[in-house]
Amino acid sequence: ADGAGVSPPIQWVGVPVGAQAVVLLVEDADSPTPEPIVHAIVWDMPGADATIPEGALQNRPRDSSSDAIGLNSYFNATYLPPDPPPGHGVHRYVFQVFALDTVPRFESPPGRSALLDCMRGHVLAKGLLIGTYGRE
């Protein structure tokens, strides 16, 4: 949030045979809230090794989108850049990928709870990358 707010490049490999979709969930593991702050949800990506280029996740709402972007913690279907409270220390931003044996379907962009409920029992493999950021 202190810069341009563009999403970082993300790449994953080793998606198992039989995966139908890959889901990305980005959360602030150290937010001073009852649940982690959701920074991004991307669902319904092909079940294969892939890359999301830098800046590919929109950080501003658009009028319409065919992207499978879920709701961040501010109820927008966008990427929410890291924004830890000043003086709260370094925060861990967890980029999680899940390979699913099914393609998730939602009538409207899902939030964290709806996504986790839909994925339950369908995760074939998972991985994560943790980045850190803090302010004085």
N, C-alpha and C positions, 0 to 999 in steps of 0.2 A: 504494500500500500504506500510505501515511501518512494516508489518509482513509477514506472509505466504500468505496473500491474499485469504484465503479461505472464501467461502460464509457462512453466519450464518445459523443455523437451522431456519426454518419457518414452522409454523403450522396454519391451519385455520379450523374453525368449523362453523356450521350453514349454510352451502350451501343449498339454497332452493331446494325443489323438483322441478324437471323440468329443472334444470341446465344441460346443455350439455357439458360445458367446464369451466375451471377456467384459468384465465390469471394472471400472476404476472408481475408487472412493478415496478422496483426499480429506484428511481431518487434522485439526490441531489437537494433539493429545494432551496438551498442558493448559487448555483454556480453563479459566476459573468459572466454569459452568457445570451443571449436573451431567450433561452429555457433551461429548467432543463437539467443537465447532466444525461443521461440514463446510469445506472449501470448494469441493466439486464432486459431482456424481456424473459419470459417463457410462451409459449402459447400452447394450445391444451392439457392441463392436464384434466383428467376426472372431470366431474361436481359433485364432492363429497368432503367431508371433507378429508383433507390429510396433509401430512408433507413432507417437503423437508429437508433431513438431512444436517448437517454441511458438507461443502465441496462438496456437490453434484453438484453445478453449476461450470462448468469448468472455470478456470481463464486464460487458455492459449488456443489459437486456436488449433484445431485438424484437421487432413486431411479430415476426414469424420465423420459425426454424424447423427444419426437418431433422436436426441433430437430436440424438437421444441423450439430452442433458437433463439431469435431475435438479432438484431444488437444493440450494445451499442453505445455511442456517438463517439467512435473511429472506428466505422464501423466493429467491430469484433463480431461474434456470441459467446460471452463469458460473464462471470461475471467480472465486473470492480470493484475492491475493492475501498473503500472510500479513497480519496486522495485530501483533501482540501488544497488550497494554504497556505503556512506558513503565519501567521499573519493575516489571513482573518477571524479569529474568528471560533466559533463552527458552523458546518454545520448540517442541518437536512437531514437525509437519510430516504426517505419515501418508505416503502415496501407496495405496494398496491395490493390487490387481487380483482378480478372481476369475478363474476359468470355470465356466458353468457347463453342465450337461444339457442345458435347455436355453432357449432364447427368452429372456424376461419380457413380459408385456405389461404395459400400464396404460390406463385410459387417460392419465394426465402425468406430467412430470413427477416422479416419485421423490420423496424425501428419504432420509436415512432409515427410518423405521420400516417404511414400505419396501425399500430396497432389501434390507436385511431379511425381512419376512419372506420375500419372494425368492431370495437366494438360499434360504435354509434347506438343507438336504440336497442341494444341487452343485455344490462346490467340488470340483475335481482337483484343483490345485490353486495355490495362492502364493503371492510374493509381496514384498514391501521394500520401500526405500524411505529412509527418514532423512529429512533435511532440517536444519535448525536456523532460527532467526530470533533475535531479541533486540530490545531497545533499552537505552540507559534511562 
